Amino acid sequence: MGGDLIEPYRMIECAEGPVLAVLYTCHGVEFIHCYYRKALFDQWGLHCSKPFYRTSEPGCRRSWAESMGKDLFLFYATRLDIVPEEDWMTNVC
């Protein structure tokens, strides 16, 4: 067939420091769905490995990273943003 073999997947991974944020828009307002450090994507969607989100105690004086418990698969348009790592992101529960 004579063509070059094209990899079906692409990987994006952040080294220590920044993390990736998955953002979605609802009624014109952008929200953060979750954060992660490594993902695979292709023409069908995005596979986020070990996603997590921010959890705080009721007084909002202490925050930590809460694992979503399973990988996340997104099959709709979404936006990714590289954000600086914050202290709460390293405290995983």
PyMOL Python script that loads the backbone (N, CA, C, O; Angstrom):
from pymol import cmd

cmd.read_pdbstr("""\
ATOM      1  N   MET A   1       0.810  -1.179   0.000  1.00  0.00           N
ATOM      2  CA  MET A   1       0.000   0.000   0.000  1.00  0.00           C
ATOM      3  C   MET A   1       0.859   1.251   0.000  1.00  0.00           C
ATOM      4  O   MET A   1       0.372   2.330  -0.336  1.00  0.00           O
ATOM      5  N   GLY A   2       2.123   1.130   0.368  1.00  0.00           N
ATOM      6  CA  GLY A   2       3.075   2.177   0.115  1.00  0.00           C
ATOM      7  C   GLY A   2       3.052   3.416   0.986  1.00  0.00           C
ATOM      8  O   GLY A   2       3.873   4.302   0.752  1.00  0.00           O
ATOM      9  N   GLY A   3       2.166   3.551   1.985  1.00  0.00           N
ATOM     10  CA  GLY A   3       2.132   4.758   2.806  1.00  0.00           C
ATOM     11  C   GLY A   3       2.851   4.562   4.124  1.00  0.00           C
ATOM     12  O   GLY A   3       3.137   3.438   4.536  1.00  0.00           O
ATOM     13  N   ASP A   4       3.136   5.668   4.774  1.00  0.00           N
ATOM     14  CA  ASP A   4       3.744   5.589   6.093  1.00  0.00           C
ATOM     15  C   ASP A   4       2.711   5.147   7.114  1.00  0.00           C
ATOM     16  O   ASP A   4       1.535   5.495   7.011  1.00  0.00           O
ATOM     17  N   LEU A   5       3.149   4.388   8.088  1.00  0.00           N
ATOM     18  CA  LEU A   5       2.264   3.956   9.169  1.00  0.00           C
ATOM     19  C   LEU A   5       2.028   5.143  10.108  1.00  0.00           C
ATOM     20  O   LEU A   5       2.984   5.719  10.628  1.00  0.00           O
ATOM     21  N   ILE A   6       0.783   5.504  10.324  1.00  0.00           N
ATOM     22  CA  ILE A   6       0.440   6.618  11.196  1.00  0.00           C
ATOM     23  C   ILE A   6      -0.056   6.060  12.525  1.00  0.00           C
ATOM     24  O   ILE A   6      -0.950   5.215  12.561  1.00  0.00           O
ATOM     25  N   GLU A   7       0.525   6.534  13.600  1.00  0.00           N
ATOM     26  CA  GLU A   7       0.104   6.107  14.927  1.00  0.00           C
ATOM     27  C   GLU A   7      -1.343   6.528  15.157  1.00  0.00           C
ATOM     28  O   GLU A   7      -1.686   7.682  14.900  1.00  0.00           O
ATOM     29  N   PRO A   8      -2.204   5.625  15.634  1.00  0.00           N
ATOM     30  CA  PRO A   8      -3.605   5.995  15.854  1.00  0.00           C
ATOM     31  C   PRO A   8      -3.808   6.864  17.094  1.00  0.00           C
ATOM     32  O   PRO A   8      -4.815   7.566  17.195  1.00  0.00           O
ATOM     33  N   TYR A   9      -2.877   6.826  18.027  1.00  0.00           N
ATOM     34  CA  TYR A   9      -3.023   7.579  19.267  1.00  0.00           C
ATOM     35  C   TYR A   9      -1.891   8.583  19.435  1.00  0.00           C
ATOM     36  O   TYR A   9      -0.789   8.385  18.923  1.00  0.00           O
ATOM     37  N   ARG A  10      -2.168   9.639  20.142  1.00  0.00           N
ATOM     38  CA  ARG A  10      -1.158  10.618  20.528  1.00  0.00           C
ATOM     39  C   ARG A  10      -1.189  10.715  22.042  1.00  0.00           C
ATOM     40  O   ARG A  10      -2.251  10.593  22.653  1.00  0.00           O
ATOM     41  N   MET A  11      -0.050  10.930  22.641  1.00  0.00           N
ATOM     42  CA  MET A  11       0.014  11.034  24.090  1.00  0.00           C
ATOM     43  C   MET A  11       0.457  12.440  24.474  1.00  0.00           C
ATOM     44  O   MET A  11       1.307  13.048  23.823  1.00  0.00           O
ATOM     45  N   ILE A  12      -0.144  12.934  25.548  1.00  0.00           N
ATOM     46  CA  ILE A  12       0.292  14.200  26.120  1.00  0.00           C
ATOM     47  C   ILE A  12       0.530  13.930  27.599  1.00  0.00           C
ATOM     48  O   ILE A  12      -0.312  13.346  28.280  1.00  0.00           O
ATOM     49  N   GLU A  13       1.692  14.366  28.085  1.00  0.00           N
ATOM     50  CA  GLU A  13       2.065  14.101  29.473  1.00  0.00           C
ATOM     51  C   GLU A  13       2.826  15.304  30.022  1.00  0.00           C
ATOM     52  O   GLU A  13       3.701  15.858  29.356  1.00  0.00           O
ATOM     53  N   CYS A  14       2.483  15.693  31.230  1.00  0.00           N
ATOM     54  CA  CYS A  14       3.177  16.802  31.881  1.00  0.00           C
ATOM     55  C   CYS A  14       4.260  16.248  32.789  1.00  0.00           C
ATOM     56  O   CYS A  14       4.047  15.282  33.522  1.00  0.00           O
ATOM     57  N   ALA A  15       5.406  16.869  32.728  1.00  0.00           N
ATOM     58  CA  ALA A  15       6.482  16.529  33.655  1.00  0.00           C
ATOM     59  C   ALA A  15       6.123  17.127  35.014  1.00  0.00           C
ATOM     60  O   ALA A  15       5.073  17.753  35.155  1.00  0.00           O
ATOM     61  N   GLU A  16       6.954  16.946  35.979  1.00  0.00           N
ATOM     62  CA  GLU A  16       6.698  17.499  37.301  1.00  0.00           C
ATOM     63  C   GLU A  16       6.581  19.020  37.212  1.00  0.00           C
ATOM     64  O   GLU A  16       7.411  19.681  36.588  1.00  0.00           O
ATOM     65  N   GLY A  17       5.565  19.552  37.829  1.00  0.00           N
ATOM     66  CA  GLY A  17       5.324  20.994  37.787  1.00  0.00           C
ATOM     67  C   GLY A  17       3.925  21.301  37.292  1.00  0.00           C
ATOM     68  O   GLY A  17       3.012  21.452  38.105  1.00  0.00           O
ATOM     69  N   PRO A  18       3.724  21.398  35.976  1.00  0.00           N
ATOM     70  CA  PRO A  18       2.380  21.713  35.484  1.00  0.00           C
ATOM     71  C   PRO A  18       1.478  20.482  35.445  1.00  0.00           C
ATOM     72  O   PRO A  18       1.964  19.351  35.472  1.00  0.00           O
ATOM     73  N   VAL A  19       0.187  20.700  35.382  1.00  0.00           N
ATOM     74  CA  VAL A  19      -0.799  19.640  35.178  1.00  0.00           C
ATOM     75  C   VAL A  19      -1.742  20.099  34.067  1.00  0.00           C
ATOM     76  O   VAL A  19      -1.736  21.267  33.679  1.00  0.00           O
ATOM     77  N   LEU A  20      -2.537  19.182  33.568  1.00  0.00           N
ATOM     78  CA  LEU A  20      -3.508  19.489  32.527  1.00  0.00           C
ATOM     79  C   LEU A  20      -4.895  19.598  33.149  1.00  0.00           C
ATOM     80  O   LEU A  20      -5.244  18.823  34.040  1.00  0.00           O
ATOM     81  N   ALA A  21      -5.669  20.541  32.690  1.00  0.00           N
ATOM     82  CA  ALA A  21      -7.042  20.717  33.150  1.00  0.00           C
ATOM     83  C   ALA A  21      -7.984  20.469  31.981  1.00  0.00           C
ATOM     84  O   ALA A  21      -7.744  20.951  30.874  1.00  0.00           O
ATOM     85  N   VAL A  22      -9.064  19.713  32.226  1.00  0.00           N
ATOM     86  CA  VAL A  22     -10.111  19.503  31.235  1.00  0.00           C
ATOM     87  C   VAL A  22     -11.198  20.525  31.522  1.00  0.00           C
ATOM     88  O   VAL A  22     -11.752  20.562  32.621  1.00  0.00           O
ATOM     89  N   LEU A  23     -11.502  21.356  30.527  1.00  0.00           N
ATOM     90  CA  LEU A  23     -12.502  22.413  30.695  1.00  0.00           C
ATOM     91  C   LEU A  23     -13.695  22.161  29.781  1.00  0.00           C
ATOM     92  O   LEU A  23     -13.538  21.679  28.659  1.00  0.00           O
ATOM     93  N   TYR A  24     -14.875  22.489  30.264  1.00  0.00           N
ATOM     94  CA  TYR A  24     -16.070  22.422  29.430  1.00  0.00           C
ATOM     95  C   TYR A  24     -16.877  23.696  29.636  1.00  0.00           C
ATOM     96  O   TYR A  24     -16.734  24.374  30.653  1.00  0.00           O
ATOM     97  N   THR A  25     -17.717  24.012  28.676  1.00  0.00           N
ATOM     98  CA  THR A  25     -18.513  25.234  28.727  1.00  0.00           C
ATOM     99  C   THR A  25     -19.984  24.884  28.869  1.00  0.00           C
ATOM    100  O   THR A  25     -20.501  24.025  28.155  1.00  0.00           O
ATOM    101  N   CYS A  26     -20.651  25.555  29.793  1.00  0.00           N
ATOM    102  CA  CYS A  26     -22.084  25.378  30.016  1.00  0.00           C
ATOM    103  C   CYS A  26     -22.730  26.760  30.046  1.00  0.00           C
ATOM    104  O   CYS A  26     -22.436  27.566  30.929  1.00  0.00           O
ATOM    105  N   HIS A  27     -23.606  27.035  29.087  1.00  0.00           N
ATOM    106  CA  HIS A  27     -24.282  28.328  28.987  1.00  0.00           C
ATOM    107  C   HIS A  27     -23.300  29.498  28.972  1.00  0.00           C
ATOM    108  O   HIS A  27     -23.542  30.536  29.589  1.00  0.00           O
ATOM    109  N   GLY A  28     -22.198  29.315  28.265  1.00  0.00           N
ATOM    110  CA  GLY A  28     -21.221  30.377  28.094  1.00  0.00           C
ATOM    111  C   GLY A  28     -20.227  30.535  29.237  1.00  0.00           C
ATOM    112  O   GLY A  28     -19.367  31.414  29.186  1.00  0.00           O
ATOM    113  N   VAL A  29     -20.331  29.698  30.272  1.00  0.00           N
ATOM    114  CA  VAL A  29     -19.421  29.763  31.414  1.00  0.00           C
ATOM    115  C   VAL A  29     -18.518  28.531  31.388  1.00  0.00           C
ATOM    116  O   VAL A  29     -18.994  27.406  31.235  1.00  0.00           O
ATOM    117  N   GLU A  30     -17.213  28.755  31.538  1.00  0.00           N
ATOM    118  CA  GLU A  30     -16.256  27.652  31.491  1.00  0.00           C
ATOM    119  C   GLU A  30     -16.020  27.083  32.891  1.00  0.00           C
ATOM    120  O   GLU A  30     -15.837  27.829  33.853  1.00  0.00           O
ATOM    121  N   PHE A  31     -16.027  25.745  32.989  1.00  0.00           N
ATOM    122  CA  PHE A  31     -15.805  25.039  34.248  1.00  0.00           C
ATOM    123  C   PHE A  31     -14.665  24.042  34.087  1.00  0.00           C
ATOM    124  O   PHE A  31     -14.415  23.544  32.989  1.00  0.00           O
ATOM    125  N   ILE A  32     -13.976  23.753  35.188  1.00  0.00           N
ATOM    126  CA  ILE A  32     -12.942  22.724  35.190  1.00  0.00           C
ATOM    127  C   ILE A  32     -13.591  21.406  35.571  1.00  0.00           C
ATOM    128  O   ILE A  32     -14.182  21.282  36.643  1.00  0.00           O
ATOM    129  N   HIS A  33     -13.481  20.428  34.693  1.00  0.00           N
ATOM    130  CA  HIS A  33     -14.033  19.091  34.960  1.00  0.00           C
ATOM    131  C   HIS A  33     -13.104  18.315  35.896  1.00  0.00           C
ATOM    132  O   HIS A  33     -13.548  17.740  36.890  1.00  0.00           O
ATOM    133  N   CYS A  34     -11.807  18.305  35.566  1.00  0.00           N
ATOM    134  CA  CYS A  34     -10.833  17.587  36.381  1.00  0.00           C
ATOM    135  C   CYS A  34      -9.425  17.987  35.938  1.00  0.00           C
ATOM    136  O   CYS A  34      -9.241  18.765  35.002  1.00  0.00           O
ATOM    137  N   TYR A  35      -8.447  17.433  36.637  1.00  0.00           N
ATOM    138  CA  TYR A  35      -7.037  17.619  36.312  1.00  0.00           C
ATOM    139  C   TYR A  35      -6.423  16.238  36.093  1.00  0.00           C
ATOM    140  O   TYR A  35      -6.949  15.237  36.579  1.00  0.00           O
ATOM    141  N   TYR A  36      -5.323  16.187  35.369  1.00  0.00           N
ATOM    142  CA  TYR A  36      -4.596  14.938  35.161  1.00  0.00           C
ATOM    143  C   TYR A  36      -3.202  15.268  34.648  1.00  0.00           C
ATOM    144  O   TYR A  36      -2.903  16.415  34.319  1.00  0.00           O
ATOM    145  N   ARG A  37      -2.360  14.252  34.585  1.00  0.00           N
ATOM    146  CA  ARG A  37      -0.983  14.458  34.133  1.00  0.00           C
ATOM    147  C   ARG A  37      -0.668  13.763  32.809  1.00  0.00           C
ATOM    148  O   ARG A  37       0.303  14.112  32.139  1.00  0.00           O
ATOM    149  N   LYS A  38      -1.495  12.772  32.430  1.00  0.00           N
ATOM    150  CA  LYS A  38      -1.181  11.998  31.231  1.00  0.00           C
ATOM    151  C   LYS A  38      -2.477  11.589  30.533  1.00  0.00           C
ATOM    152  O   LYS A  38      -3.444  11.189  31.181  1.00  0.00           O
ATOM    153  N   ALA A  39      -2.485  11.697  29.194  1.00  0.00           N
ATOM    154  CA  ALA A  39      -3.666  11.309  28.427  1.00  0.00           C
ATOM    155  C   ALA A  39      -3.273  10.800  27.043  1.00  0.00           C
ATOM    156  O   ALA A  39      -2.200  11.109  26.524  1.00  0.00           O
ATOM    157  N   LEU A  40      -4.163  10.020  26.473  1.00  0.00           N
ATOM    158  CA  LEU A  40      -4.056   9.569  25.093  1.00  0.00           C
ATOM    159  C   LEU A  40      -5.236  10.156  24.340  1.00  0.00           C
ATOM    160  O   LEU A  40      -6.343  10.222  24.874  1.00  0.00           O
ATOM    161  N   PHE A  41      -5.012  10.578  23.112  1.00  0.00           N
ATOM    162  CA  PHE A  41      -6.128  11.064  22.318  1.00  0.00           C
ATOM    163  C   PHE A  41      -5.997  10.613  20.873  1.00  0.00           C
ATOM    164  O   PHE A  41      -4.898  10.365  20.378  1.00  0.00           O
ATOM    165  N   ASP A  42      -7.127  10.512  20.217  1.00  0.00           N
ATOM    166  CA  ASP A  42      -7.183  10.188  18.795  1.00  0.00           C
ATOM    167  C   ASP A  42      -8.365  10.937  18.198  1.00  0.00           C
ATOM    168  O   ASP A  42      -8.904  11.848  18.827  1.00  0.00           O
ATOM    169  N   GLN A  43      -8.771  10.563  16.995  1.00  0.00           N
ATOM    170  CA  GLN A  43      -9.861  11.281  16.347  1.00  0.00           C
ATOM    171  C   GLN A  43     -11.211  11.036  17.018  1.00  0.00           C
ATOM    172  O   GLN A  43     -12.167  11.752  16.722  1.00  0.00           O
ATOM    173  N   TRP A  44     -11.322  10.059  17.902  1.00  0.00           N
ATOM    174  CA  TRP A  44     -12.592   9.728  18.545  1.00  0.00           C
ATOM    175  C   TRP A  44     -12.772  10.381  19.893  1.00  0.00           C
ATOM    176  O   TRP A  44     -13.903  10.645  20.303  1.00  0.00           O
ATOM    177  N   GLY A  45     -11.678  10.653  20.600  1.00  0.00           N
ATOM    178  CA  GLY A  45     -11.846  11.231  21.920  1.00  0.00           C
ATOM    179  C   GLY A  45     -10.560  11.304  22.723  1.00  0.00           C
ATOM    180  O   GLY A  45      -9.456  11.174  22.195  1.00  0.00           O
ATOM    181  N   LEU A  46     -10.743  11.516  24.017  1.00  0.00           N
ATOM    182  CA  LEU A  46      -9.635  11.734  24.950  1.00  0.00           C
ATOM    183  C   LEU A  46      -9.739  10.750  26.100  1.00  0.00           C
ATOM    184  O   LEU A  46     -10.812  10.588  26.681  1.00  0.00           O
ATOM    185  N   HIS A  47      -8.642  10.093  26.435  1.00  0.00           N
ATOM    186  CA  HIS A  47      -8.573   9.163  27.562  1.00  0.00           C
ATOM    187  C   HIS A  47      -7.636   9.773  28.601  1.00  0.00           C
ATOM    188  O   HIS A  47      -6.426   9.832  28.386  1.00  0.00           O
ATOM    189  N   CYS A  48      -8.190  10.226  29.728  1.00  0.00           N
ATOM    190  CA  CYS A  48      -7.400  10.837  30.804  1.00  0.00           C
ATOM    191  C   CYS A  48      -7.016   9.758  31.806  1.00  0.00           C
ATOM    192  O   CYS A  48      -7.881   9.046  32.316  1.00  0.00           O
ATOM    193  N   SER A  49      -5.746   9.637  32.085  1.00  0.00           N
ATOM    194  CA  SER A  49      -5.239   8.641  33.028  1.00  0.00           C
ATOM    195  C   SER A  49      -5.143   9.238  34.432  1.00  0.00           C
ATOM    196  O   SER A  49      -4.518  10.279  34.633  1.00  0.00           O
ATOM    197  N   LYS A  50      -5.759   8.580  35.379  1.00  0.00           N
ATOM    198  CA  LYS A  50      -5.739   8.971  36.794  1.00  0.00           C
ATOM    199  C   LYS A  50      -6.187  10.421  37.022  1.00  0.00           C
ATOM    200  O   LYS A  50      -5.446  11.200  37.621  1.00  0.00           O
ATOM    201  N   PRO A  51      -7.376  10.791  36.558  1.00  0.00           N
ATOM    202  CA  PRO A  51      -7.850  12.160  36.781  1.00  0.00           C
ATOM    203  C   PRO A  51      -8.165  12.418  38.249  1.00  0.00           C
ATOM    204  O   PRO A  51      -8.474  11.492  38.999  1.00  0.00           O
ATOM    205  N   PHE A  52      -8.084  13.674  38.649  1.00  0.00           N
ATOM    206  CA  PHE A  52      -8.409  14.051  40.022  1.00  0.00           C
ATOM    207  C   PHE A  52      -9.065  15.419  40.029  1.00  0.00           C
ATOM    208  O   PHE A  52      -8.994  16.163  39.050  1.00  0.00           O
ATOM    209  N   TYR A  53      -9.700  15.740  41.139  1.00  0.00           N
ATOM    210  CA  TYR A  53     -10.350  17.034  41.288  1.00  0.00           C
ATOM    211  C   TYR A  53     -10.063  17.578  42.680  1.00  0.00           C
ATOM    212  O   TYR A  53      -9.546  16.859  43.535  1.00  0.00           O
ATOM    213  N   ARG A  54     -10.391  18.823  42.906  1.00  0.00           N
ATOM    214  CA  ARG A  54     -10.106  19.488  44.173  1.00  0.00           C
ATOM    215  C   ARG A  54     -11.257  19.281  45.148  1.00  0.00           C
ATOM    216  O   ARG A  54     -12.426  19.459  44.805  1.00  0.00           O
ATOM    217  N   THR A  55     -10.901  18.900  46.370  1.00  0.00           N
ATOM    218  CA  THR A  55     -11.872  18.754  47.455  1.00  0.00           C
ATOM    219  C   THR A  55     -11.382  19.608  48.617  1.00  0.00           C
ATOM    220  O   THR A  55     -10.179  19.699  48.866  1.00  0.00           O
ATOM    221  N   SER A  56     -12.320  20.235  49.328  1.00  0.00           N
ATOM    222  CA  SER A  56     -11.978  21.076  50.474  1.00  0.00           C
ATOM    223  C   SER A  56     -12.846  20.715  51.662  1.00  0.00           C
ATOM    224  O   SER A  56     -13.954  20.204  51.498  1.00  0.00           O
ATOM    225  N   GLU A  57     -12.347  20.979  52.850  1.00  0.00           N
ATOM    226  CA  GLU A  57     -13.164  20.799  54.049  1.00  0.00           C
ATOM    227  C   GLU A  57     -14.162  21.963  54.107  1.00  0.00           C
ATOM    228  O   GLU A  57     -13.954  22.978  53.443  1.00  0.00           O
ATOM    229  N   PRO A  58     -15.243  21.832  54.889  1.00  0.00           N
ATOM    230  CA  PRO A  58     -16.308  22.846  54.873  1.00  0.00           C
ATOM    231  C   PRO A  58     -15.846  24.293  55.076  1.00  0.00           C
ATOM    232  O   PRO A  58     -16.455  25.202  54.513  1.00  0.00           O
ATOM    233  N   GLY A  59     -14.817  24.531  55.841  1.00  0.00           N
ATOM    234  CA  GLY A  59     -14.331  25.885  56.071  1.00  0.00           C
ATOM    235  C   GLY A  59     -13.437  26.409  54.960  1.00  0.00           C
ATOM    236  O   GLY A  59     -13.013  27.565  54.994  1.00  0.00           O
ATOM    237  N   CYS A  60     -13.146  25.562  53.971  1.00  0.00           N
ATOM    238  CA  CYS A  60     -12.281  25.900  52.828  1.00  0.00           C
ATOM    239  C   CYS A  60     -10.893  26.377  53.257  1.00  0.00           C
ATOM    240  O   CYS A  60     -10.264  27.175  52.561  1.00  0.00           O
ATOM    241  N   ARG A  61     -10.419  25.885  54.404  1.00  0.00           N
ATOM    242  CA  ARG A  61      -9.061  26.244  54.837  1.00  0.00           C
ATOM    243  C   ARG A  61      -8.031  25.214  54.398  1.00  0.00           C
ATOM    244  O   ARG A  61      -6.833  25.494  54.389  1.00  0.00           O
ATOM    245  N   ARG A  62      -8.497  24.020  54.034  1.00  0.00           N
ATOM    246  CA  ARG A  62      -7.594  22.953  53.608  1.00  0.00           C
ATOM    247  C   ARG A  62      -8.192  22.271  52.384  1.00  0.00           C
ATOM    248  O   ARG A  62      -9.374  21.930  52.375  1.00  0.00           O
ATOM    249  N   SER A  63      -7.375  22.071  51.351  1.00  0.00           N
ATOM    250  CA  SER A  63      -7.806  21.405  50.118  1.00  0.00           C
ATOM    251  C   SER A  63      -6.857  20.273  49.791  1.00  0.00           C
ATOM    252  O   SER A  63      -5.698  20.281  50.208  1.00  0.00           O
ATOM    253  N   TRP A  64      -7.351  19.295  49.041  1.00  0.00           N
ATOM    254  CA  TRP A  64      -6.533  18.170  48.623  1.00  0.00           C
ATOM    255  C   TRP A  64      -7.063  17.626  47.300  1.00  0.00           C
ATOM    256  O   TRP A  64      -8.162  17.970  46.866  1.00  0.00           O
ATOM    257  N   ALA A  65      -6.268  16.778  46.675  1.00  0.00           N
ATOM    258  CA  ALA A  65      -6.641  16.154  45.403  1.00  0.00           C
ATOM    259  C   ALA A  65      -7.370  14.849  45.689  1.00  0.00           C
ATOM    260  O   ALA A  65      -6.863  13.988  46.409  1.00  0.00           O
ATOM    261  N   GLU A  66      -8.549  14.711  45.127  1.00  0.00           N
ATOM    262  CA  GLU A  66      -9.360  13.501  45.278  1.00  0.00           C
ATOM    263  C   GLU A  66      -9.359  12.772  43.936  1.00  0.00           C
ATOM    264  O   GLU A  66      -9.716  13.348  42.908  1.00  0.00           O
ATOM    265  N   SER A  67      -8.960  11.511  43.953  1.00  0.00           N
ATOM    266  CA  SER A  67      -8.940  10.716  42.724  1.00  0.00           C
ATOM    267  C   SER A  67     -10.370  10.460  42.260  1.00  0.00           C
ATOM    268  O   SER A  67     -11.268  10.283  43.083  1.00  0.00           O
ATOM    269  N   MET A  68     -10.583  10.439  40.951  1.00  0.00           N
ATOM    270  CA  MET A  68     -11.904  10.106  40.413  1.00  0.00           C
ATOM    271  C   MET A  68     -12.146   8.597  40.481  1.00  0.00           C
ATOM    272  O   MET A  68     -13.254   8.133  40.211  1.00  0.00           O
ATOM    273  N   GLY A  69     -11.114   7.834  40.841  1.00  0.00           N
ATOM    274  CA  GLY A  69     -11.272   6.400  41.042  1.00  0.00           C
ATOM    275  C   GLY A  69     -11.145   5.551  39.784  1.00  0.00           C
ATOM    276  O   GLY A  69     -10.912   4.346  39.875  1.00  0.00           O
ATOM    277  N   LYS A  70     -11.294   6.151  38.632  1.00  0.00           N
ATOM    278  CA  LYS A  70     -11.138   5.423  37.380  1.00  0.00           C
ATOM    279  C   LYS A  70     -10.736   6.408  36.296  1.00  0.00           C
ATOM    280  O   LYS A  70     -10.874   7.620  36.460  1.00  0.00           O
ATOM    281  N   ASP A  71     -10.242   5.880  35.197  1.00  0.00           N
ATOM    282  CA  ASP A  71      -9.851   6.750  34.089  1.00  0.00           C
ATOM    283  C   ASP A  71     -11.086   7.396  33.474  1.00  0.00           C
ATOM    284  O   ASP A  71     -12.200   6.891  33.618  1.00  0.00           O
ATOM    285  N   LEU A  72     -10.881   8.502  32.797  1.00  0.00           N
ATOM    286  CA  LEU A  72     -11.977   9.264  32.210  1.00  0.00           C
ATOM    287  C   LEU A  72     -11.866   9.222  30.687  1.00  0.00           C
ATOM    288  O   LEU A  72     -10.797   9.480  30.134  1.00  0.00           O
ATOM    289  N   PHE A  73     -12.965   8.900  30.012  1.00  0.00           N
ATOM    290  CA  PHE A  73     -13.028   8.888  28.562  1.00  0.00           C
ATOM    291  C   PHE A  73     -13.997   9.980  28.123  1.00  0.00           C
ATOM    292  O   PHE A  73     -15.149   9.993  28.556  1.00  0.00           O
ATOM    293  N   LEU A  74     -13.549  10.889  27.275  1.00  0.00           N
ATOM    294  CA  LEU A  74     -14.393  11.976  26.770  1.00  0.00           C
ATOM    295  C   LEU A  74     -14.546  11.825  25.261  1.00  0.00           C
ATOM    296  O   LEU A  74     -13.561  11.711  24.532  1.00  0.00           O
ATOM    297  N   PHE A  75     -15.791  11.826  24.808  1.00  0.00           N
ATOM    298  CA  PHE A  75     -16.074  11.658  23.385  1.00  0.00           C
ATOM    299  C   PHE A  75     -16.793  12.879  22.819  1.00  0.00           C
ATOM    300  O   PHE A  75     -17.581  12.762  21.881  1.00  0.00           O
ATOM    301  N   TYR A  76     -16.521  14.044  23.389  1.00  0.00           N
ATOM    302  CA  TYR A  76     -17.112  15.286  22.899  1.00  0.00           C
ATOM    303  C   TYR A  76     -16.046  16.368  22.939  1.00  0.00           C
ATOM    304  O   TYR A  76     -15.005  16.211  23.577  1.00  0.00           O
ATOM    305  N   ALA A  77     -16.319  17.457  22.255  1.00  0.00           N
ATOM    306  CA  ALA A  77     -15.343  18.545  22.197  1.00  0.00           C
ATOM    307  C   ALA A  77     -15.067  19.082  23.590  1.00  0.00           C
ATOM    308  O   ALA A  77     -15.989  19.331  24.366  1.00  0.00           O
ATOM    309  N   THR A  78     -13.811  19.254  23.894  1.00  0.00           N
ATOM    310  CA  THR A  78     -13.393  19.783  25.190  1.00  0.00           C
ATOM    311  C   THR A  78     -12.136  20.602  24.987  1.00  0.00           C
ATOM    312  O   THR A  78     -11.499  20.533  23.936  1.00  0.00           O
ATOM    313  N   ARG A  79     -11.787  21.372  25.989  1.00  0.00           N
ATOM    314  CA  ARG A  79     -10.584  22.192  25.900  1.00  0.00           C
ATOM    315  C   ARG A  79      -9.627  21.754  26.986  1.00  0.00           C
ATOM    316  O   ARG A  79     -10.040  21.477  28.112  1.00  0.00           O
ATOM    317  N   LEU A  80      -8.365  21.691  26.658  1.00  0.00           N
ATOM    318  CA  LEU A  80      -7.322  21.355  27.621  1.00  0.00           C
ATOM    319  C   LEU A  80      -6.500  22.602  27.888  1.00  0.00           C
ATOM    320  O   LEU A  80      -6.266  23.414  26.993  1.00  0.00           O
ATOM    321  N   ASP A  81      -6.070  22.740  29.121  1.00  0.00           N
ATOM    322  CA  ASP A  81      -5.252  23.887  29.495  1.00  0.00           C
ATOM    323  C   ASP A  81      -4.122  23.391  30.391  1.00  0.00           C
ATOM    324  O   ASP A  81      -4.342  22.555  31.267  1.00  0.00           O
ATOM    325  N   ILE A  82      -2.936  23.895  30.177  1.00  0.00           N
ATOM    326  CA  ILE A  82      -1.804  23.572  31.041  1.00  0.00           C
ATOM    327  C   ILE A  82      -1.799  24.602  32.163  1.00  0.00           C
ATOM    328  O   ILE A  82      -1.730  25.806  31.915  1.00  0.00           O
ATOM    329  N   VAL A  83      -1.874  24.113  33.410  1.00  0.00           N
ATOM    330  CA  VAL A  83      -1.928  25.011  34.563  1.00  0.00           C
ATOM    331  C   VAL A  83      -0.775  24.677  35.510  1.00  0.00           C
ATOM    332  O   VAL A  83      -0.327  23.532  35.557  1.00  0.00           O
ATOM    333  N   PRO A  84      -0.293  25.663  36.261  1.00  0.00           N
ATOM    334  CA  PRO A  84       0.789  25.387  37.213  1.00  0.00           C
ATOM    335  C   PRO A  84       0.282  24.525  38.359  1.00  0.00           C
ATOM    336  O   PRO A  84      -0.855  24.670  38.807  1.00  0.00           O
ATOM    337  N   GLU A  85       1.131  23.640  38.819  1.00  0.00           N
ATOM    338  CA  GLU A  85       0.782  22.783  39.948  1.00  0.00           C
ATOM    339  C   GLU A  85       0.672  23.613  41.225  1.00  0.00           C
ATOM    340  O   GLU A  85       1.499  24.488  41.483  1.00  0.00           O
ATOM    341  N   GLU A  86      -0.354  23.330  42.012  1.00  0.00           N
ATOM    342  CA  GLU A  86      -0.558  23.999  43.292  1.00  0.00           C
ATOM    343  C   GLU A  86      -0.306  22.996  44.417  1.00  0.00           C
ATOM    344  O   GLU A  86      -0.304  21.789  44.180  1.00  0.00           O
ATOM    345  N   ASP A  87      -0.096  23.483  45.630  1.00  0.00           N
ATOM    346  CA  ASP A  87       0.210  22.606  46.762  1.00  0.00           C
ATOM    347  C   ASP A  87      -0.837  21.522  46.976  1.00  0.00           C
ATOM    348  O   ASP A  87      -0.478  20.376  47.250  1.00  0.00           O
ATOM    349  N   TRP A  88      -2.131  21.852  46.859  1.00  0.00           N
ATOM    350  CA  TRP A  88      -3.175  20.883  47.123  1.00  0.00           C
ATOM    351  C   TRP A  88      -3.133  19.706  46.148  1.00  0.00           C
ATOM    352  O   TRP A  88      -3.618  18.624  46.480  1.00  0.00           O
ATOM    353  N   MET A  89      -2.568  19.890  44.959  1.00  0.00           N
ATOM    354  CA  MET A  89      -2.518  18.837  43.955  1.00  0.00           C
ATOM    355  C   MET A  89      -1.593  17.688  44.333  1.00  0.00           C
ATOM    356  O   MET A  89      -1.740  16.578  43.822  1.00  0.00           O
ATOM    357  N   THR A  90      -0.650  17.945  45.218  1.00  0.00           N
ATOM    358  CA  THR A  90       0.280  16.888  45.622  1.00  0.00           C
ATOM    359  C   THR A  90      -0.223  16.114  46.828  1.00  0.00           C
ATOM    360  O   THR A  90       0.373  15.101  47.194  1.00  0.00           O
ATOM    361  N   ASN A  91      -1.309  16.562  47.457  1.00  0.00           N
ATOM    362  CA  ASN A  91      -1.911  15.858  48.599  1.00  0.00           C
ATOM    363  C   ASN A  91      -3.066  15.011  48.114  1.00  0.00           C
ATOM    364  O   ASN A  91      -4.224  15.419  48.209  1.00  0.00           O
ATOM    365  N   VAL A  92      -2.755  13.819  47.588  1.00  0.00           N
ATOM    366  CA  VAL A  92      -3.786  12.957  47.015  1.00  0.00           C
ATOM    367  C   VAL A  92      -4.369  12.057  48.091  1.00  0.00           C
ATOM    368  O   VAL A  92      -3.637  11.431  48.858  1.00  0.00           O
ATOM    369  N   CYS A  93      -5.707  11.997  48.139  1.00  0.00           N
ATOM    370  CA  CYS A  93      -6.416  11.110  49.083  1.00  0.00           C
ATOM    371  C   CYS A  93      -7.051   9.976  48.334  1.00  0.00           C
ATOM    372  O   CYS A  93      -7.694   9.120  48.940  1.00  0.00           O
TER     373      CYS A  93
END
""", "prot")
cmd.dss("prot")
cmd.show_as("cartoon", "prot")
cmd.util.cbc("prot")
cmd.orient("prot")
